[in-house]
Amino acid sequence: MKHGATKVLYIFILAKHITWACIMDFIS
């Protein structure tokens, strides 16, 4: 259970980072 939640959290952070990078690249 804990391992699954950690995996979901990691994927969420990774997706958020990629999205933020795309936004910054689009703005600039």
mmCIF entry with sequence, helices, sheets and N, C-alpha, C, O atoms, coordinates in Angstrom:
data_MODEL
# 
_entry.id   MODEL 
# 
_entity.id                         1 
_entity.type                       polymer 
_entity.pdbx_number_of_molecules   1 
# 
_entity_poly.entity_id                      1 
_entity_poly.type                           'polypeptide(L)' 
_entity_poly.nstd_linkage                   no 
_entity_poly.nstd_monomer                   no 
_entity_poly.pdbx_seq_one_letter_code       MKHGATKVLYIFILAKHITWACIMDFIS 
_entity_poly.pdbx_seq_one_letter_code_can   MKHGATKVLYIFILAKHITWACIMDFIS 
_entity_poly.pdbx_strand_id                 A 
# 
loop_
_entity_poly_seq.entity_id 
_entity_poly_seq.num 
_entity_poly_seq.mon_id 
_entity_poly_seq.hetero 
1 1  MET n 
1 2  LYS n 
1 3  HIS n 
1 4  GLY n 
1 5  ALA n 
1 6  THR n 
1 7  LYS n 
1 8  VAL n 
1 9  LEU n 
1 10 TYR n 
1 11 ILE n 
1 12 PHE n 
1 13 ILE n 
1 14 LEU n 
1 15 ALA n 
1 16 LYS n 
1 17 HIS n 
1 18 ILE n 
1 19 THR n 
1 20 TRP n 
1 21 ALA n 
1 22 CYS n 
1 23 ILE n 
1 24 MET n 
1 25 ASP n 
1 26 PHE n 
1 27 ILE n 
1 28 SER n 
# 
_struct_asym.id          A 
_struct_asym.entity_id   1 
# 
_struct_conf.conf_type_id            HELX_P 
_struct_conf.id                      HELX_P1 
_struct_conf.pdbx_PDB_helix_id       AA1 
_struct_conf.beg_label_comp_id       LYS 
_struct_conf.beg_label_asym_id       A 
_struct_conf.beg_label_seq_id        2 
_struct_conf.pdbx_beg_PDB_ins_code   ? 
_struct_conf.end_label_comp_id       ILE 
_struct_conf.end_label_asym_id       A 
_struct_conf.end_label_seq_id        27 
_struct_conf.pdbx_end_PDB_ins_code   ? 
_struct_conf.beg_auth_comp_id        LYS 
_struct_conf.beg_auth_asym_id        A 
_struct_conf.beg_auth_seq_id         2 
_struct_conf.end_auth_comp_id        ILE 
_struct_conf.end_auth_asym_id        A 
_struct_conf.end_auth_seq_id         27 
_struct_conf.pdbx_PDB_helix_class    1 
_struct_conf.details                 ? 
_struct_conf.pdbx_PDB_helix_length   26 
# 
_struct_conf_type.id          HELX_P 
_struct_conf_type.criteria    ? 
_struct_conf_type.reference   ? 
# 
loop_
_atom_site.group_PDB 
_atom_site.id 
_atom_site.type_symbol 
_atom_site.label_atom_id 
_atom_site.label_alt_id 
_atom_site.label_comp_id 
_atom_site.label_asym_id 
_atom_site.label_entity_id 
_atom_site.label_seq_id 
_atom_site.pdbx_PDB_ins_code 
_atom_site.Cartn_x 
_atom_site.Cartn_y 
_atom_site.Cartn_z 
_atom_site.occupancy 
_atom_site.B_iso_or_equiv 
_atom_site.pdbx_formal_charge 
_atom_site.auth_seq_id 
_atom_site.auth_comp_id 
_atom_site.auth_asym_id 
_atom_site.auth_atom_id 
_atom_site.pdbx_PDB_model_num 
ATOM 1   N N  . MET A 1 1  ? 0.839  -1.200 0.000   1.00 0.00 ? 1  MET A N  1 
ATOM 2   C CA . MET A 1 1  ? 0.000  0.000  0.000   1.00 0.00 ? 1  MET A CA 1 
ATOM 3   C C  . MET A 1 1  ? 0.880  1.258  0.000   1.00 0.00 ? 1  MET A C  1 
ATOM 4   O O  . MET A 1 1  ? 0.698  2.171  -0.806  1.00 0.00 ? 1  MET A O  1 
ATOM 5   N N  . LYS A 1 2  ? 1.810  1.270  0.907   1.00 0.00 ? 2  LYS A N  1 
ATOM 6   C CA . LYS A 1 2  ? 2.684  2.440  1.017   1.00 0.00 ? 2  LYS A CA 1 
ATOM 7   C C  . LYS A 1 2  ? 3.529  2.597  -0.241  1.00 0.00 ? 2  LYS A C  1 
ATOM 8   O O  . LYS A 1 2  ? 3.727  3.705  -0.740  1.00 0.00 ? 2  LYS A O  1 
ATOM 9   N N  . HIS A 1 3  ? 4.024  1.464  -0.746  1.00 0.00 ? 3  HIS A N  1 
ATOM 10  C CA . HIS A 1 3  ? 4.866  1.507  -1.943  1.00 0.00 ? 3  HIS A CA 1 
ATOM 11  C C  . HIS A 1 3  ? 4.070  2.038  -3.133  1.00 0.00 ? 3  HIS A C  1 
ATOM 12  O O  . HIS A 1 3  ? 4.581  2.819  -3.935  1.00 0.00 ? 3  HIS A O  1 
ATOM 13  N N  . GLY A 1 4  ? 2.810  1.606  -3.236  1.00 0.00 ? 4  GLY A N  1 
ATOM 14  C CA . GLY A 1 4  ? 1.963  2.062  -4.341  1.00 0.00 ? 4  GLY A CA 1 
ATOM 15  C C  . GLY A 1 4  ? 1.725  3.565  -4.267  1.00 0.00 ? 4  GLY A C  1 
ATOM 16  O O  . GLY A 1 4  ? 1.772  4.265  -5.279  1.00 0.00 ? 4  GLY A O  1 
ATOM 17  N N  . ALA A 1 5  ? 1.469  4.051  -3.055  1.00 0.00 ? 5  ALA A N  1 
ATOM 18  C CA . ALA A 1 5  ? 1.206  5.481  -2.870  1.00 0.00 ? 5  ALA A CA 1 
ATOM 19  C C  . ALA A 1 5  ? 2.459  6.286  -3.223  1.00 0.00 ? 5  ALA A C  1 
ATOM 20  O O  . ALA A 1 5  ? 2.372  7.360  -3.818  1.00 0.00 ? 5  ALA A O  1 
ATOM 21  N N  . THR A 1 6  ? 3.616  5.755  -2.849  1.00 0.00 ? 6  THR A N  1 
ATOM 22  C CA . THR A 1 6  ? 4.872  6.444  -3.153  1.00 0.00 ? 6  THR A CA 1 
ATOM 23  C C  . THR A 1 6  ? 5.082  6.525  -4.654  1.00 0.00 ? 6  THR A C  1 
ATOM 24  O O  . THR A 1 6  ? 5.554  7.537  -5.171  1.00 0.00 ? 6  THR A O  1 
ATOM 25  N N  . LYS A 1 7  ? 4.725  5.447  -5.352  1.00 0.00 ? 7  LYS A N  1 
ATOM 26  C CA . LYS A 1 7  ? 4.894  5.417  -6.803  1.00 0.00 ? 7  LYS A CA 1 
ATOM 27  C C  . LYS A 1 7  ? 3.986  6.442  -7.463  1.00 0.00 ? 7  LYS A C  1 
ATOM 28  O O  . LYS A 1 7  ? 4.392  7.135  -8.396  1.00 0.00 ? 7  LYS A O  1 
ATOM 29  N N  . VAL A 1 8  ? 2.749  6.534  -6.970  1.00 0.00 ? 8  VAL A N  1 
ATOM 30  C CA . VAL A 1 8  ? 1.794  7.498  -7.529  1.00 0.00 ? 8  VAL A CA 1 
ATOM 31  C C  . VAL A 1 8  ? 2.295  8.921  -7.278  1.00 0.00 ? 8  VAL A C  1 
ATOM 32  O O  . VAL A 1 8  ? 2.219  9.776  -8.160  1.00 0.00 ? 8  VAL A O  1 
ATOM 33  N N  . LEU A 1 9  ? 2.803  9.166  -6.080  1.00 0.00 ? 9  LEU A N  1 
ATOM 34  C CA . LEU A 1 9  ? 3.308  10.491 -5.734  1.00 0.00 ? 9  LEU A CA 1 
ATOM 35  C C  . LEU A 1 9  ? 4.488  10.862 -6.626  1.00 0.00 ? 9  LEU A C  1 
ATOM 36  O O  . LEU A 1 9  ? 4.592  12.000 -7.085  1.00 0.00 ? 9  LEU A O  1 
ATOM 37  N N  . TYR A 1 10 ? 5.380  9.895  -6.870  1.00 0.00 ? 10 TYR A N  1 
ATOM 38  C CA . TYR A 1 10 ? 6.552  10.133 -7.723  1.00 0.00 ? 10 TYR A CA 1 
ATOM 39  C C  . TYR A 1 10 ? 6.127  10.477 -9.145  1.00 0.00 ? 10 TYR A C  1 
ATOM 40  O O  . TYR A 1 10 ? 6.667  11.396 -9.759  1.00 0.00 ? 10 TYR A O  1 
ATOM 41  N N  . ILE A 1 11 ? 5.139  9.720  -9.668  1.00 0.00 ? 11 ILE A N  1 
ATOM 42  C CA . ILE A 1 11 ? 4.651  9.977  -11.022 1.00 0.00 ? 11 ILE A CA 1 
ATOM 43  C C  . ILE A 1 11 ? 3.994  11.355 -11.094 1.00 0.00 ? 11 ILE A C  1 
ATOM 44  O O  . ILE A 1 11 ? 4.158  12.078 -12.077 1.00 0.00 ? 11 ILE A O  1 
ATOM 45  N N  . PHE A 1 12 ? 3.247  11.712 -10.042 1.00 0.00 ? 12 PHE A N  1 
ATOM 46  C CA . PHE A 1 12 ? 2.579  13.011 -10.001 1.00 0.00 ? 12 PHE A CA 1 
ATOM 47  C C  . PHE A 1 12 ? 3.603  14.151 -10.030 1.00 0.00 ? 12 PHE A C  1 
ATOM 48  O O  . PHE A 1 12 ? 3.445  15.116 -10.778 1.00 0.00 ? 12 PHE A O  1 
ATOM 49  N N  . ILE A 1 13 ? 4.635  14.031 -9.224  1.00 0.00 ? 13 ILE A N  1 
ATOM 50  C CA . ILE A 1 13 ? 5.676  15.067 -9.183  1.00 0.00 ? 13 ILE A CA 1 
ATOM 51  C C  . ILE A 1 13 ? 6.407  15.140 -10.520 1.00 0.00 ? 13 ILE A C  1 
ATOM 52  O O  . ILE A 1 13 ? 6.706  16.229 -11.011 1.00 0.00 ? 13 ILE A O  1 
ATOM 53  N N  . LEU A 1 14 ? 6.695  13.979 -11.106 1.00 0.00 ? 14 LEU A N  1 
ATOM 54  C CA . LEU A 1 14 ? 7.403  13.941 -12.383 1.00 0.00 ? 14 LEU A CA 1 
ATOM 55  C C  . LEU A 1 14 ? 6.560  14.601 -13.474 1.00 0.00 ? 14 LEU A C  1 
ATOM 56  O O  . LEU A 1 14 ? 7.075  15.383 -14.273 1.00 0.00 ? 14 LEU A O  1 
ATOM 57  N N  . ALA A 1 15 ? 5.265  14.283 -13.504 1.00 0.00 ? 15 ALA A N  1 
ATOM 58  C CA . ALA A 1 15 ? 4.371  14.869 -14.509 1.00 0.00 ? 15 ALA A CA 1 
ATOM 59  C C  . ALA A 1 15 ? 4.253  16.376 -14.300 1.00 0.00 ? 15 ALA A C  1 
ATOM 60  O O  . ALA A 1 15 ? 4.222  17.137 -15.267 1.00 0.00 ? 15 ALA A O  1 
ATOM 61  N N  . LYS A 1 16 ? 4.188  16.808 -13.049 1.00 0.00 ? 16 LYS A N  1 
ATOM 62  C CA . LYS A 1 16 ? 4.092  18.237 -12.734 1.00 0.00 ? 16 LYS A CA 1 
ATOM 63  C C  . LYS A 1 16 ? 5.347  18.965 -13.203 1.00 0.00 ? 16 LYS A C  1 
ATOM 64  O O  . LYS A 1 16 ? 5.263  20.069 -13.741 1.00 0.00 ? 16 LYS A O  1 
ATOM 65  N N  . HIS A 1 17 ? 6.506  18.352 -13.001 1.00 0.00 ? 17 HIS A N  1 
ATOM 66  C CA . HIS A 1 17 ? 7.777  18.951 -13.408 1.00 0.00 ? 17 HIS A CA 1 
ATOM 67  C C  . HIS A 1 17 ? 7.850  19.078 -14.927 1.00 0.00 ? 17 HIS A C  1 
ATOM 68  O O  . HIS A 1 17 ? 8.284  20.102 -15.454 1.00 0.00 ? 17 HIS A O  1 
ATOM 69  N N  . ILE A 1 18 ? 7.418  18.020 -15.627 1.00 0.00 ? 18 ILE A N  1 
ATOM 70  C CA . ILE A 1 18 ? 7.438  18.044 -17.094 1.00 0.00 ? 18 ILE A CA 1 
ATOM 71  C C  . ILE A 1 18 ? 6.476  19.115 -17.614 1.00 0.00 ? 18 ILE A C  1 
ATOM 72  O O  . ILE A 1 18 ? 6.799  19.853 -18.546 1.00 0.00 ? 18 ILE A O  1 
ATOM 73  N N  . THR A 1 19 ? 5.298  19.190 -17.005 1.00 0.00 ? 19 THR A N  1 
ATOM 74  C CA . THR A 1 19 ? 4.303  20.185 -17.424 1.00 0.00 ? 19 THR A CA 1 
ATOM 75  C C  . THR A 1 19 ? 4.859  21.592 -17.217 1.00 0.00 ? 19 THR A C  1 
ATOM 76  O O  . THR A 1 19 ? 4.723  22.451 -18.088 1.00 0.00 ? 19 THR A O  1 
ATOM 77  N N  . TRP A 1 20 ? 5.489  21.829 -16.055 1.00 0.00 ? 20 TRP A N  1 
ATOM 78  C CA . TRP A 1 20 ? 6.050  23.137 -15.747 1.00 0.00 ? 20 TRP A CA 1 
ATOM 79  C C  . TRP A 1 20 ? 7.150  23.501 -16.744 1.00 0.00 ? 20 TRP A C  1 
ATOM 80  O O  . TRP A 1 20 ? 7.245  24.649 -17.177 1.00 0.00 ? 20 TRP A O  1 
ATOM 81  N N  . ALA A 1 21 ? 7.983  22.518 -17.108 1.00 0.00 ? 21 ALA A N  1 
ATOM 82  C CA . ALA A 1 21 ? 9.063  22.752 -18.064 1.00 0.00 ? 21 ALA A CA 1 
ATOM 83  C C  . ALA A 1 21 ? 8.487  23.128 -19.430 1.00 0.00 ? 21 ALA A C  1 
ATOM 84  O O  . ALA A 1 21 ? 9.017  24.001 -20.118 1.00 0.00 ? 21 ALA A O  1 
ATOM 85  N N  . CYS A 1 22 ? 7.397  22.461 -19.814 1.00 0.00 ? 22 CYS A N  1 
ATOM 86  C CA . CYS A 1 22 ? 6.762  22.754 -21.103 1.00 0.00 ? 22 CYS A CA 1 
ATOM 87  C C  . CYS A 1 22 ? 6.167  24.152 -21.095 1.00 0.00 ? 22 CYS A C  1 
ATOM 88  O O  . CYS A 1 22 ? 6.247  24.871 -22.091 1.00 0.00 ? 22 CYS A O  1 
ATOM 89  N N  . ILE A 1 23 ? 5.564  24.541 -19.960 1.00 0.00 ? 23 ILE A N  1 
ATOM 90  C CA . ILE A 1 23 ? 4.962  25.874 -19.850 1.00 0.00 ? 23 ILE A CA 1 
ATOM 91  C C  . ILE A 1 23 ? 6.040  26.953 -19.957 1.00 0.00 ? 23 ILE A C  1 
ATOM 92  O O  . ILE A 1 23 ? 5.876  27.933 -20.683 1.00 0.00 ? 23 ILE A O  1 
ATOM 93  N N  . MET A 1 24 ? 7.132  26.767 -19.236 1.00 0.00 ? 24 MET A N  1 
ATOM 94  C CA . MET A 1 24 ? 8.213  27.748 -19.266 1.00 0.00 ? 24 MET A CA 1 
ATOM 95  C C  . MET A 1 24 ? 8.821  27.846 -20.663 1.00 0.00 ? 24 MET A C  1 
ATOM 96  O O  . MET A 1 24 ? 9.173  28.936 -21.114 1.00 0.00 ? 24 MET A O  1 
ATOM 97  N N  . ASP A 1 25 ? 8.944  26.715 -21.343 1.00 0.00 ? 25 ASP A N  1 
ATOM 98  C CA . ASP A 1 25 ? 9.502  26.698 -22.696 1.00 0.00 ? 25 ASP A CA 1 
ATOM 99  C C  . ASP A 1 25 ? 8.542  27.399 -23.652 1.00 0.00 ? 25 ASP A C  1 
ATOM 100 O O  . ASP A 1 25 ? 8.973  28.072 -24.588 1.00 0.00 ? 25 ASP A O  1 
ATOM 101 N N  . PHE A 1 26 ? 7.244  27.241 -23.417 1.00 0.00 ? 26 PHE A N  1 
ATOM 102 C CA . PHE A 1 26 ? 6.238  27.871 -24.276 1.00 0.00 ? 26 PHE A CA 1 
ATOM 103 C C  . PHE A 1 26 ? 6.225  29.383 -24.077 1.00 0.00 ? 26 PHE A C  1 
ATOM 104 O O  . PHE A 1 26 ? 6.076  30.141 -25.035 1.00 0.00 ? 26 PHE A O  1 
ATOM 105 N N  . ILE A 1 27 ? 6.383  29.820 -22.814 1.00 0.00 ? 27 ILE A N  1 
ATOM 106 C CA . ILE A 1 27 ? 6.378  31.257 -22.516 1.00 0.00 ? 27 ILE A CA 1 
ATOM 107 C C  . ILE A 1 27 ? 7.597  31.933 -23.142 1.00 0.00 ? 27 ILE A C  1 
ATOM 108 O O  . ILE A 1 27 ? 7.487  32.993 -23.759 1.00 0.00 ? 27 ILE A O  1 
ATOM 109 N N  . SER A 1 28 ? 8.751  31.304 -22.972 1.00 0.00 ? 28 SER A N  1 
ATOM 110 C CA . SER A 1 28 ? 9.988  31.892 -23.477 1.00 0.00 ? 28 SER A CA 1 
ATOM 111 C C  . SER A 1 28 ? 10.144 31.573 -24.963 1.00 0.00 ? 28 SER A C  1 
ATOM 112 O O  . SER A 1 28 ? 11.128 31.980 -25.581 1.00 0.00 ? 28 SER A O  1 
# 
